[in-house]
Amino acid sequence: MRDMAPGSGSGRGPGASHDPAAKTAHLPVLCAEVIAALAPRDGEVFVDGTFGAGGYSGALLAAADCRVYGIDRDASVLLHAERVTAAYPGRFTLLRGRFGDMTALLAEAGIAQVDGVTLDIGVSSMQLDQAARGFSFQQDGPLDMRMDTGSGESAADVVNGYEEADLADIIYLHGEEHRSRAIARAIVKARAEAPIERTLQLAGIVARVVRGKPGHHPATRTFQALRIHVNDELGELQRGLVAAERLLKPSGRLAVVTFHSLEDRVVKRFLDRRCGKGGGQSRHLPEAATVLREPSFMPIHKGALAASDAEAARNPRARSAKLRAARRTEAPAWPADDMQEAA
């Protein structure tokens, strides 16, 4: 959910009035807070790992005479990248790929270290609003959900091809849906009669099993789970955090916006350990051989920041957003496998 609907968001956020591209850009959630955490200065280099419609990139470029590298695997962002490039000649570059691969992507561009990294995790408003992408349970479209369309398994492949137990596990673990077994059983029964190929078709199957709460569609958690699985979103987030730790210079800043508890849990655990709250030692080594590690990050603010009441009122998608931010220390980056220990 990277970008908000046109005309919504913090009208006073950086980039809202000074960004030459702002008239056509979506203003992302917690934009002012993200820019405050990243504190861009002239001559610095930043990575917008989830470029989307370019909201954070535009805000960074408007706030200082800096350079920004945007990363996105979705080909539909190219028009937005052209707009930002035209607005800030010589200061913006789009790199096509996954933000979990940002170290390699930046290396190909000749960049070994950066001053700041921002990540806005999950599906973007653009993707949700396009029925043909298959993310929405409220619009009919092909059951796809791939962020990089045409690459890897689609949601339809998963729904029609996975065993019932595996479907139940995905829906429970990635959707935190307590009716996961009943939903998986209903899916298997329905697909025996005809393949499940449309979003509203799947939403209807789930709705016959789950009783929705007011303002909450019964298929919300199931669609979330399938999307996370299809795009390996939690694995990508883990890889992105580790990559950012390696790319950031001492005093470099990391700002991550999440939209549900699964994402936030990954970020919180990562930063807690890297900031020294997790003991800084490996659980897989004998006690005598335990290696104590120096904190590689220090928190920029206590805990997570949430959207203001005013922003949440303007944009319902901001209500669940959380921002966690930290500043890189001079300590070496921790081993990548420590991310798995903390998960």
Secondary structure by P-SEA (a helix, b strand, c coil): cccccccccccccccccccccccccccccaaaaaaaaacccccbbbbccccccaaaaaaaaaaccbbbbbbbccccaaaaaaaaaaaccccbbbbcccccaaaaaaaaaccccccbbbbbccccccccccccccccccccccccccccccccccaaaaaacccaaaaaaaaaaaacccaaaaaaaaaaaaaaacccccaaaaaaaaaaccccccccccaaaaaaaaaaaaaaaaaaaaaaaaaaaaaccccbbbbbbbccaaaaaaaaaaaaaaaccccccccccccccbbbbccccccccccbbbbcaaaaaaccccccbbbbbbbbccccccccccccccc
